[in-house]
Amino acid sequence: MGIPVWTAHRTIDGQKQVSTDEPGKITELVPQSLDAQWQLLHEEVAACLGCDLHRTRKNVVFGSGNKHADLMIIGEAPGLEEELKAEPFVGSAGQLLNQMLFSLGFSRDDVFITNILKCTSPDNRKPSPAEIKACSDFLIRQINLLKPKVILCLGAVSAKALLGSGDTISHLRGQVKTHHQTSTPVVATFHPAYLLRKPTEKRVVWADLLLTKKVMLEAL
């Protein structure tokens, strides 16, 4: 009669579950495109009420860059400037990060950059364990979608959260670790904001950057 037949569906792990008109019976799983999976995740992050930070945020800072990148960079949490622009690392620390990437032969368009937290914390304080836990699933899903060859953690909060370690950043840097939930190689180094306060540490950060690039190239 020319009447279109609509099929009910829901999304499970990046796949669309399609049902027939027979109640309770599922006929197939239709994979979503990668872009659709990224968009769905972004919408979930924007609607998140998992911790109290949603009460004061103006924008979530989901992440930016190349969604097919081999290098993923993970910082701590967005600052006020990042929140206003909904983009990570756009302040003075971000400018230094751009220089660090340029020194490796990369631009921001070559990598994907995000943070442990997707919302700004009041007074730029360190994220609480509850806030980190609330965002952890989003971060793991970002890693699984991106499938980077290596992750570069910037700062102690990022490194400790991703590696589940209580060690200081001085002990974690300079080594290749593994993110146990995704088996992704991880290199940790000092945060660019720290380098602005202590530029003498740029030498050791350069060594960490070279190690990161070495791991990435060996995996290609």
Secondary structure, DSSP 8 states (H G I E B T S, - for coil): --------EEEETTEEEEE-SSTT-EEEEEE--HHHHHHHHHHHHHT--SSGGGGT-SS----EE-TT-SEEEEES---HHHHHHT-SS-SHHHHHHHHHHHHTT--GGGSEEEES-SS--GGG----HHHHHHHHHHHHHHHHHH--SEEEEESHHHHHHHHT--S-HHHHTTS-EEETTTTEEEEEE--HHHHHH-GGGHHHHHHHHHHHHHHHHHH-
